[in-house]
Amino acid sequence: MALVEEQVSTKTSVYNLVYTSVGKFIFSQFEDDSCRSVLRTVAAQFQPAHIIYPKGLISSSTQAVFNTASSQNISSHGITTFGIPIPTTKSQATYIWIG
């Protein structure tokens, strides 16, 4: 599972998610509150083996969800290269590449 977070406010984040499994790709975007209840539900439902996210561009609350998930046999990887534009502010984007 690959995930990108955009903080809309101190209490709200928007997540862009790509989940791949054998022969299936799921693209999703959802808004979540400060408790990250939707993100926790998504992680529990999909049960990803790996979580890939842009290093340094996720909130501490989201990192806490990954740390909890990691203790449940999920490997999370902060990466510095990704392949899609990741907005760091409203006026600019950073391109990060996998590979």
C-alpha positions as CSV (number, residue, x, y, z in Angstrom):
1,M,0.0,0.0,0.0
2,A,1.3,3.5,-0.9
3,L,-0.1,6.5,0.9
4,V,0.3,10.3,0.7
5,E,-1.1,12.6,3.3
6,E,-2.1,16.3,2.9
7,Q,-3.0,18.1,6.1
8,V,-6.0,20.3,5.5
9,S,-6.1,21.7,9.0
10,T,-4.8,20.7,12.5
11,K,-7.8,18.3,12.8
12,T,-8.2,17.0,9.3
13,S,-6.1,15.2,6.8
14,V,-6.8,14.0,3.2
15,Y,-5.2,10.7,2.2
16,N,-4.4,9.4,-1.3
17,L,-4.0,5.6,-1.3
18,V,-2.9,3.1,-3.8
19,Y,-3.3,-0.6,-2.9
20,T,-2.2,-3.4,-5.1
21,S,-2.8,-7.1,-4.7
22,V,-2.6,-9.9,-7.2
23,G,-4.3,-8.6,-10.3
24,K,-6.1,-5.8,-8.6
25,F,-5.3,-2.0,-8.1
26,I,-7.4,0.2,-5.8
27,F,-7.0,3.9,-5.9
28,S,-8.7,5.9,-3.2
29,Q,-8.9,9.3,-1.6
30,F,-10.5,10.0,1.8
31,E,-10.7,12.7,4.5
32,D,-10.0,11.7,8.1
33,D,-10.2,13.3,11.5
34,S,-7.4,13.7,14.1
35,C,-8.1,10.2,15.5
36,R,-7.3,8.7,12.1
37,S,-10.2,6.3,12.4
38,V,-10.8,5.9,8.7
39,L,-7.0,5.2,8.1
40,R,-7.0,2.6,10.9
41,T,-10.1,1.0,9.3
42,V,-8.5,0.9,5.9
43,A,-5.3,-0.7,7.3
44,A,-7.4,-3.3,9.2
45,Q,-9.5,-4.1,6.1
46,F,-6.7,-4.3,3.5
47,Q,-4.1,-5.8,5.9
48,P,-1.2,-4.6,3.8
49,A,2.2,-6.4,4.0
50,H,4.0,-3.1,3.3
51,I,3.1,0.5,3.7
52,I,5.1,3.0,1.5
53,Y,4.9,6.7,2.2
54,P,7.0,9.9,1.5
55,K,9.5,10.2,4.3
56,G,9.1,13.4,6.4
57,L,5.8,14.4,4.8
58,I,3.4,12.6,7.1
59,S,2.1,13.8,10.5
60,S,3.1,12.3,13.8
61,S,-0.5,11.0,14.2
62,T,-0.3,9.1,10.9
63,Q,3.1,7.8,11.8
64,A,1.6,6.5,15.1
65,V,-0.9,4.5,13.0
66,F,1.9,3.0,11.0
67,N,3.9,2.2,14.2
68,T,0.8,0.4,15.6
69,A,0.3,-1.4,12.3
70,S,4.0,-2.4,12.2
71,S,3.6,-4.2,15.5
72,Q,0.9,-6.2,13.8
73,N,3.3,-7.7,11.1
74,I,3.1,-4.8,8.7
75,S,6.3,-3.3,7.4
76,S,6.2,0.4,6.8
77,H,8.8,2.2,4.8
78,G,9.4,5.9,4.7
79,I,10.9,6.7,1.3
80,T,12.4,9.7,-0.4
81,T,11.5,8.7,-3.9
82,F,8.0,8.0,-5.1
83,G,6.9,8.7,-8.7
84,I,3.9,11.1,-8.3
85,P,3.8,14.8,-7.4
86,I,3.4,15.3,-3.7
87,P,2.2,18.8,-2.8
88,T,4.2,20.3,0.1
89,T,2.3,23.6,0.0
90,K,-0.7,24.9,-1.9
91,S,1.7,26.5,-4.5
92,Q,4.4,23.9,-5.0
93,A,4.8,20.2,-5.6
94,T,7.8,17.9,-4.9
95,Y,8.3,15.0,-7.3
96,I,9.5,11.9,-5.7
97,W,10.4,8.7,-7.6
98,I,10.5,4.9,-6.8
99,G,13.1,2.9,-8.5
